[in-house]
Amino acid sequence: MKERARILVVGGGYVGMYTALRLQRKLKQEIRRGDVDITVVTPDPYMTYQPFLPEAAAGSISPRHVVVPLRRVLPRCHVVVGEVTSIDHAARTATLTTLATEEGGPVEQLAYDELVLAPGSISRTLPVPGLAEYGIGFKTVEEAIGLRNHVIEQMDIASSTRDPAIRDAALTFVFVGGGYAGVEALGELEDMARYAARYYHNVQPEDMKWILVEASDRILPEVGEEMGRYTVTQLRRRNIQVLLETRLESCADRVAVLSDGQRLPTRTVVWTAGVRPHPLLAATDLPLTERGRLDCTAELTIDGVDHAWAAGDAAAVPDVTADRPGAHTAPNAQHAVRQAKVLADNIAHALRDQPLQTYAHAYVGSVASLGLHKGVAQVYGRKLKGYPAWFMHRVYHLSRVPTFNRKARVLAEWTLAGLFKREIVSLGSLEHPRAEFELAAGGKPPHSPSDNPKGSS
């Protein structure tokens, strides 16, 4: 290695963490000598294993075990908690804000030699009236636990009132989006709420309305058309309404208005209708595709740019295994983890003047959980339903969650969950731990339920 190389990894998700993890192994001697310096800039000091979010929301897994602390797994890297706001690759500098910036500190400028751009994606929202005020996302561990607290709180509201309008709105749960996130979150939370209802003297499972709204004519397209139809049948057998070719037009004033004319008073609208590229990509001088993703090569370099790399949700990576020309790999975890491995190896090869590898991985299939002991899967062309699919879902994700520590903790929690009853407690007050003290110290009491700092509603 001719001179010192400063590697900047933007993002601490699948691609960011796995790339840095492999780089610190591949370049261990160079890092020790001081020839290589790796900096990871991430908004959160942990990586979230998103396939476990539905189970965390249902209480099957502790929230702490859904995340991987970056400082622990990346001891040879510099982890900076902050956000990159713009990148000038021509000058090899990135502008970022940190927690100190919010306290009045200066905006930082970080110089680099090699750039790995993996900020991931953000929720794709539409201009639906009321969505910003009343919608709930499902992309982070905080949102998953907040949604769990919220669902249990709605059951508490329904149990404590005789007003039919309030009760009906509290027990109506609308999920928008029929992909993995929406279907798995709905399946797990309905399962949890059905179990929790046995501890309420005046709330029965049939009192609750669970509704899945999907704009296309099918759900779970990743598992195939046949498995998608099977999933719809299974959900409907659980009295879950699955509305295909239907859109949410408004949720203002806590009323979900659908394109088929239905008006549903509800206090719960969960939005899982897709993702879009991170806004940071538009604040760079790097080439983008028509859909706003980074234009990449099969070697995971950014096309036409030296010393810049990308993978995952932010990158449009050519699929060399596809039959049709111009196809790109799907922006999912399966590709992201494997792309990170090739990306890290190629950076190491580039620093050592070695030839680069081409990323090639045929899609092997998908697994999805529909609640406890229920699932669908299509792996290597084989279709599985019910308990076998659910078991494969757990085995696959247990094998993929990073670090032996997390694998052991998740397995232990699953084992204990099979021996003991579910936890049905809501800890909404954890979201605002100072509320009680502020009120005691003379703060203003909340004027409406929506202003209540102790609850999730």
C-alpha positions as CSV (number, residue, x, y, z in Angstrom):
1,M,0.0,0.0,0.0
2,K,1.6,3.2,-1.2
3,E,0.1,5.8,1.1
4,R,-2.3,6.1,3.9
5,A,-5.9,5.5,2.9
6,R,-8.8,7.2,4.8
7,I,-12.0,5.2,4.2
8,L,-15.4,6.9,5.0
9,V,-18.4,4.6,5.4
10,V,-21.7,6.6,5.4
11,G,-24.4,4.6,7.1
12,G,-24.5,2.0,9.8
13,G,-27.1,-0.4,8.4
14,Y,-26.6,-3.7,6.7
15,V,-24.1,-2.5,4.1
16,G,-22.3,0.0,6.3
17,M,-21.8,-2.3,9.3
18,Y,-20.9,-5.5,7.2
19,T,-18.6,-3.5,5.0
20,A,-16.7,-2.0,7.9
21,L,-16.7,-5.3,9.7
22,R,-15.1,-7.1,6.8
23,L,-12.7,-4.3,6.1
24,Q,-11.3,-4.3,9.6
25,R,-10.7,-8.0,9.2
26,K,-9.2,-7.8,5.7
27,L,-7.0,-4.8,6.5
28,K,-6.1,-5.7,10.0
29,Q,-2.4,-5.4,9.5
30,E,-2.7,-2.1,7.6
31,I,-4.9,-0.6,10.3
32,R,-2.4,-1.7,13.0
33,R,0.4,0.0,11.1
34,G,-1.6,3.2,10.6
35,D,-1.8,2.8,6.8
36,V,-5.6,2.6,6.8
37,D,-8.2,4.6,8.8
38,I,-11.9,3.6,8.7
39,T,-14.6,6.0,9.9
40,V,-18.3,5.1,10.1
41,V,-20.8,7.9,10.3
42,T,-24.3,6.8,11.3
43,P,-27.3,8.5,12.9
44,D,-27.6,5.7,15.4
45,P,-24.8,3.9,17.3
46,Y,-26.3,0.6,16.4
47,M,-27.4,-1.5,13.4
48,T,-31.1,-2.6,13.4
49,Y,-31.9,-6.1,12.2
50,Q,-35.2,-5.1,10.6
51,P,-36.6,-8.6,10.0
52,F,-37.0,-9.0,13.8
53,L,-39.0,-5.7,14.2
54,P,-42.4,-7.5,14.0
55,E,-41.4,-10.0,16.7
56,A,-40.0,-7.1,18.8
57,A,-43.4,-5.4,18.4
58,A,-45.2,-8.5,19.5
59,G,-43.0,-9.0,22.5
60,S,-41.2,-12.2,21.4
61,I,-37.8,-10.5,21.3
62,S,-36.4,-7.8,23.6
63,P,-35.7,-4.5,21.7
64,R,-32.1,-4.6,22.9
65,H,-31.5,-7.8,21.0
66,V,-32.9,-6.5,17.7
67,V,-29.9,-4.0,17.5
68,V,-26.2,-4.6,17.2
69,P,-23.9,-1.9,19.0
70,L,-21.5,-0.7,16.4
71,R,-18.8,0.3,18.8
72,R,-18.6,-3.3,20.1
73,V,-18.4,-5.0,16.7
74,L,-16.2,-2.4,15.1
75,P,-13.4,-1.8,17.6
76,R,-10.8,-0.9,14.9
77,C,-13.1,1.7,13.3
78,H,-14.0,5.2,14.4
79,V,-17.7,5.4,14.9
80,V,-19.2,8.9,14.6
81,V,-22.8,9.4,15.6
82,G,-24.1,12.0,13.2
83,E,-25.6,12.6,9.8
84,V,-23.8,13.4,6.6
85,T,-25.7,16.3,5.0
86,S,-23.8,16.7,1.8
87,I,-20.8,15.2,-0.1
88,D,-18.4,16.9,-2.5
89,H,-16.6,14.0,-4.0
90,A,-14.5,16.1,-6.3
91,A,-12.9,17.6,-3.2
92,R,-13.1,14.3,-1.2
93,T,-15.0,16.0,1.7
94,A,-18.2,15.2,3.5
95,T,-20.2,17.7,5.6
96,L,-21.8,16.2,8.7
97,T,-23.7,17.3,11.8
98,T,-23.2,15.5,15.1
99,L,-24.8,15.5,18.5
100,A,-22.4,18.3,19.4
101,T,-23.7,20.4,16.5
102,E,-27.2,20.4,18.1
103,E,-25.6,21.8,21.2
104,G,-24.1,24.7,19.3
105,G,-21.0,23.1,18.0
106,P,-19.7,23.7,14.5
107,V,-20.7,21.7,11.4
108,E,-17.9,19.2,10.7
109,Q,-16.0,18.7,7.5
110,L,-14.5,15.2,7.0
111,A,-11.9,14.4,4.4
112,Y,-11.6,11.0,2.9
113,D,-9.8,9.0,0.2
114,E,-12.3,6.2,-0.4
115,L,-16.1,6.7,0.0
116,V,-18.6,3.9,0.8
117,L,-22.1,5.5,0.4
118,A,-24.8,3.3,2.1
119,P,-27.3,5.6,3.9
120,G,-30.1,3.2,3.1
121,S,-33.6,4.4,2.5
122,I,-36.5,6.2,4.2
123,S,-40.2,5.6,4.2
124,R,-42.0,6.5,1.0
125,T,-45.0,8.6,1.9
126,L,-47.7,10.1,-0.2
127,P,-49.5,13.5,0.3
128,V,-52.3,11.8,2.2
129,P,-54.2,14.3,4.5
130,G,-53.7,13.5,8.1
131,L,-50.8,11.0,7.5
132,A,-48.1,13.2,9.1
133,E,-50.3,13.9,12.2
134,Y,-51.7,10.4,12.8
135,G,-49.7,7.9,10.8
136,I,-47.3,5.5,12.5
137,G,-44.2,4.2,10.7
138,F,-42.6,0.8,11.0
139,K,-38.9,1.1,10.0
140,T,-37.0,1.5,13.3
141,V,-36.9,-0.3,16.6
142,E,-38.3,2.8,18.3
143,E,-41.3,2.7,16.0
144,A,-41.9,-1.0,16.6
145,I,-41.9,-0.7,20.4
146,G,-44.0,2.5,20.2
147,L,-46.5,0.6,18.0
148,R,-46.7,-2.2,20.5
149,N,-47.3,0.2,23.4
150,H,-49.9,2.0,21.2
151,V,-51.9,-1.2,20.4
152,I,-52.1,-2.2,24.0
153,E,-53.0,1.3,25.0
154,Q,-55.9,1.2,22.6
155,M,-57.2,-2.0,24.2
156,D,-57.0,-0.2,27.6
157,I,-59.0,2.7,26.2
158,A,-61.6,0.4,24.8
159,S,-61.8,-1.5,28.1
160,S,-62.3,1.7,30.1
161,T,-65.2,3.3,28.1
162,R,-68.8,2.6,27.3
163,D,-68.8,5.1,24.4
164,P,-69.3,2.9,21.3
165,A,-67.6,5.5,19.0
166,I,-64.5,5.8,21.1
167,R,-64.4,2.0,21.6
168,D,-64.8,1.3,17.9
169,A,-62.1,3.7,16.9
170,A,-59.7,2.3,19.5
171,L,-60.2,-1.3,18.3
172,T,-59.8,-0.5,14.6
173,F,-56.3,-1.0,13.3
174,V,-55.4,-0.1,9.7
175,F,-52.2,-1.2,8.0
176,V,-51.3,0.4,4.6
177,G,-48.9,-1.7,2.5
178,G,-48.9,-5.4,1.6
179,G,-45.1,-6.0,1.6
180,Y,-43.0,-7.8,4.2
181,A,-43.2,-5.0,6.8
182,G,-46.9,-4.5,6.6
183,V,-48.0,-8.2,6.5
184,E,-45.5,-9.4,9.2
185,A,-46.3,-6.5,11.5
186,L,-50.0,-7.0,11.1
187,G,-49.7,-10.8,11.6
188,E,-47.6,-10.5,14.7
189,L,-49.5,-7.7,16.4
190,E,-52.9,-9.3,15.7
191,D,-51.6,-12.5,17.2
192,M,-50.4,-10.6,20.3
193,A,-53.6,-8.6,20.7
194,R,-55.7,-11.7,20.3
195,Y,-53.7,-13.3,23.2
196,A,-53.9,-10.1,25.3
197,A,-57.7,-10.0,25.0
198,R,-58.1,-12.9,27.4
199,Y,-56.9,-10.6,30.2
200,Y,-59.6,-7.9,29.5
201,H,-63.1,-8.7,30.9
202,N,-64.9,-6.7,28.2
203,V,-62.6,-6.9,25.1
204,Q,-63.0,-9.9,22.8
205,P,-60.8,-10.8,19.8
206,E,-63.9,-10.5,17.5
207,D,-64.4,-6.9,18.8
208,M,-61.1,-5.8,17.1
209,K,-61.0,-4.9,13.4
210,W,-57.7,-5.5,11.6
211,I,-57.5,-4.1,8.0
212,L,-54.7,-4.4,5.5
213,V,-54.9,-1.9,2.6
214,E,-52.9,-2.7,-0.6
215,A,-52.9,-0.6,-3.8
216,S,-51.9,-3.5,-6.1
217,D,-53.8,-6.7,-6.8
218,R,-51.5,-9.0,-4.6
219,I,-49.5,-9.0,-1.3
220,L,-46.1,-10.4,-0.6
221,P,-45.0,-10.5,-4.3
222,E,-41.5,-11.7,-3.1
223,V,-42.9,-15.2,-2.2
224,G,-44.8,-15.7,-5.5
225,E,-48.3,-15.4,-6.6
226,E,-49.5,-18.7,-5.2
227,M,-48.1,-18.0,-1.7
228,G,-49.5,-14.5,-1.9
229,R,-53.0,-15.9,-2.5
230,Y,-52.5,-18.4,0.4
231,T,-51.5,-15.5,2.7
232,V,-54.7,-13.6,1.8
233,T,-56.8,-16.7,2.6
234,Q,-55.1,-17.3,5.9
235,L,-55.4,-13.6,7.0
236,R,-59.1,-13.6,6.1
237,R,-59.7,-16.8,8.1
238,R,-58.4,-14.8,11.1
239,N,-61.1,-12.1,10.4
240,I,-58.5,-9.8,9.0
241,Q,-59.9,-7.7,6.1
242,V,-57.5,-7.7,3.2
243,L,-58.5,-4.9,0.7
244,L,-56.6,-5.2,-2.6
245,E,-56.5,-2.6,-5.3
246,T,-57.5,-0.1,-2.6
247,R,-55.7,3.1,-1.5
248,L,-55.8,5.3,1.6
249,E,-57.0,8.7,0.5
250,S,-57.2,10.4,3.9
251,C,-56.8,9.8,7.6
252,A,-57.5,13.3,8.8
253,D,-59.5,13.7,12.1
254,R,-58.8,10.0,12.9
255,V,-61.0,8.7,10.1
256,A,-59.4,6.5,7.4
257,V,-61.0,7.2,4.1
258,L,-60.4,4.5,1.5
259,S,-60.6,4.6,-2.3
260,D,-63.5,2.1,-2.2
261,G,-65.6,4.6,-0.3
262,Q,-65.2,3.1,3.2
263,R,-64.8,5.5,6.1
264,L,-63.2,3.9,9.2
265,P,-62.9,5.8,12.5
266,T,-59.6,4.6,13.8
267,R,-56.8,5.7,16.1
268,T,-54.2,3.5,14.4
269,V,-52.9,3.9,10.9
270,V,-49.6,2.1,10.3
271,W,-47.9,3.1,7.1
272,T,-45.6,0.5,5.5
273,A,-46.1,1.4,1.8
274,G,-42.6,1.1,0.5
275,V,-39.3,3.1,0.8
276,R,-37.5,5.7,-1.3
277,P,-33.8,6.7,-1.6
278,H,-32.2,8.6,1.2
279,P,-32.3,12.4,0.6
280,L,-28.5,12.6,1.0
281,L,-28.0,11.1,-2.5
282,A,-29.5,14.3,-4.0
283,A,-27.0,16.4,-2.0
284,T,-23.9,14.8,-3.7
285,D,-22.1,15.3,-7.0
286,L,-22.5,11.6,-7.8
287,P,-24.5,10.1,-10.8
288,L,-28.0,9.0,-10.0
289,T,-30.5,6.9,-11.9
290,E,-34.0,8.1,-12.9
291,R,-35.4,6.7,-9.6
292,G,-32.8,8.6,-7.5
293,R,-30.5,5.7,-6.7
294,L,-26.7,5.7,-7.2
295,D,-25.7,4.4,-10.7
296,C,-23.4,1.6,-9.9
297,T,-21.4,-1.1,-11.8
298,A,-21.4,-4.8,-11.1
299,E,-18.1,-4.3,-9.1
300,L,-20.1,-2.0,-6.8
301,T,-18.2,1.1,-7.8
302,I,-20.2,4.2,-8.7
303,D,-20.3,4.4,-12.5
304,G,-17.7,6.8,-13.9
305,V,-16.4,7.9,-10.5
306,D,-13.1,6.8,-8.9
307,H,-12.8,5.9,-5.3
308,A,-16.5,5.8,-4.7
309,W,-18.5,2.7,-3.8
310,A,-22.1,1.9,-3.0
311,A,-24.5,-1.0,-2.3
312,G,-27.9,-1.8,-0.7
313,D,-31.0,0.3,-0.9
314,A,-29.1,3.4,-2.1
315,A,-27.5,1.7,-5.1
316,A,-28.8,0.5,-8.5
317,V,-26.6,-2.6,-8.9
318,P,-26.8,-4.5,-12.2
319,D,-28.1,-8.0,-11.8
320,V,-25.7,-10.1,-13.9
321,T,-27.7,-13.2,-13.2
322,A,-30.9,-11.9,-14.7
323,D,-32.2,-13.0,-18.1
324,R,-33.3,-9.5,-19.2
325,P,-30.7,-6.8,-19.9
326,G,-30.7,-3.7,-17.7
327,A,-32.1,-5.5,-14.6
328,H,-31.0,-4.4,-11.1
329,T,-30.8,-6.4,-7.9
330,A,-33.7,-6.0,-5.5
331,P,-33.1,-3.5,-2.6
332,N,-33.4,-6.1,0.2
333,A,-31.4,-7.5,3.0
334,Q,-30.4,-10.7,1.2
335,H,-28.6,-8.7,-1.5
336,A,-27.3,-6.0,0.9
337,V,-25.4,-8.4,3.1
338,R,-23.8,-10.2,0.2
339,Q,-23.0,-7.0,-1.6
340,A,-21.2,-5.7,1.5
341,K,-18.9,-8.7,1.4
342,V,-17.9,-8.1,-2.2
343,L,-17.7,-4.3,-1.7
344,A,-15.2,-4.7,1.2
345,D,-13.1,-7.2,-0.7
346,N,-13.0,-4.9,-3.7
347,I,-11.9,-1.9,-1.6
348,A,-9.1,-4.1,-0.2
349,H,-8.2,-5.2,-3.8
350,A,-8.2,-1.7,-5.1
351,L,-5.8,-0.5,-2.3
352,R,-3.5,-3.4,-3.2
353,D,-3.8,-2.9,-7.0
354,Q,-5.6,-6.3,-7.4
355,P,-8.4,-7.0,-9.8
356,L,-12.0,-6.4,-8.7
357,Q,-14.7,-9.0,-8.2
358,T,-18.1,-8.9,-9.9
359,Y,-21.2,-9.2,-7.7
360,A,-23.4,-12.1,-8.8
361,H,-26.0,-13.7,-6.6
362,A,-29.2,-15.4,-7.8
363,Y,-32.2,-14.8,-5.6
364,V,-32.8,-17.9,-3.6
365,G,-36.2,-17.1,-2.2
366,S,-38.1,-15.5,0.6
367,V,-39.6,-16.3,4.0
368,A,-42.3,-14.4,5.9
369,S,-43.9,-14.8,9.3
370,L,-47.7,-14.4,9.8
371,G,-47.7,-14.7,13.6
372,L,-46.8,-17.4,16.1
373,H,-46.4,-20.8,14.3
374,K,-47.7,-19.3,11.0
375,G,-45.8,-18.3,7.9
376,V,-45.1,-18.7,4.2
377,A,-41.9,-19.4,2.3
378,Q,-40.6,-20.0,-1.2
379,V,-36.9,-21.2,-1.1
380,Y,-35.1,-22.7,-4.1
381,G,-38.5,-23.1,-5.8
382,R,-40.0,-25.1,-3.0
383,K,-43.1,-23.7,-1.3
384,L,-43.8,-24.0,2.4
385,K,-46.8,-23.0,4.5
386,G,-47.8,-22.8,8.1
387,Y,-45.5,-24.2,10.8
388,P,-42.6,-25.4,8.5
389,A,-42.5,-21.9,6.9
390,W,-42.5,-20.2,10.3
391,F,-39.8,-22.5,11.6
392,M,-37.7,-21.8,8.5
393,H,-38.2,-18.1,8.9
394,R,-36.8,-18.3,12.4
395,V,-33.9,-20.5,11.5
396,Y,-32.9,-18.4,8.5
397,H,-33.0,-15.1,10.4
398,L,-31.2,-16.6,13.5
399,S,-28.4,-17.6,11.2
400,R,-28.2,-14.1,9.6
401,V,-28.4,-11.9,12.7
402,P,-24.9,-10.5,13.4
403,T,-22.7,-11.7,16.2
404,F,-22.8,-14.9,18.3
405,N,-23.9,-12.8,21.3
406,R,-27.1,-11.7,19.5
407,K,-27.8,-15.2,18.2
408,A,-27.6,-16.7,21.7
409,R,-29.8,-14.1,23.3
410,V,-32.5,-14.3,20.6
411,L,-32.5,-18.1,20.8
412,A,-32.7,-17.9,24.6
413,E,-35.7,-15.5,24.4
414,W,-37.5,-17.8,21.9
415,T,-36.9,-20.7,24.2
416,L,-38.3,-18.9,27.3
417,A,-41.2,-17.6,25.3
418,G,-42.2,-21.2,24.5
419,L,-42.1,-22.0,28.2
420,F,-43.9,-19.0,29.7
421,K,-46.8,-16.7,28.9
422,R,-46.5,-13.6,26.7
423,E,-45.8,-10.2,28.2
424,I,-48.8,-7.9,27.6
425,V,-47.6,-4.7,29.5
426,S,-47.4,-1.3,27.8
427,L,-44.6,0.9,28.7
428,G,-45.6,4.0,26.8
429,S,-44.4,6.3,29.7
430,L,-40.8,5.2,28.8
431,E,-41.1,7.5,25.7
432,H,-41.4,10.5,28.0
433,P,-39.7,9.6,31.3
434,R,-39.7,13.2,32.6
435,A,-43.4,13.7,32.2
436,E,-44.3,12.8,35.8
437,F,-41.6,15.0,37.3
438,E,-42.4,17.9,35.0
439,L,-46.0,17.8,36.2
440,A,-45.0,17.6,39.8
441,A,-42.6,20.5,39.4
442,G,-45.4,22.8,38.1
443,G,-45.5,21.9,34.4
444,K,-48.8,22.2,32.5
445,P,-51.0,19.1,32.4
446,P,-52.0,17.7,29.0
447,H,-55.1,19.3,27.5
448,S,-56.1,16.3,25.3
449,P,-55.2,12.7,24.9
450,S,-53.0,13.5,21.9
451,D,-51.0,15.9,24.0
452,N,-50.5,13.3,26.8
453,P,-46.7,13.0,27.2
454,K,-47.0,9.7,29.1
455,G,-48.8,7.8,26.4
456,S,-48.2,6.8,22.8
457,S,-51.6,8.0,21.5
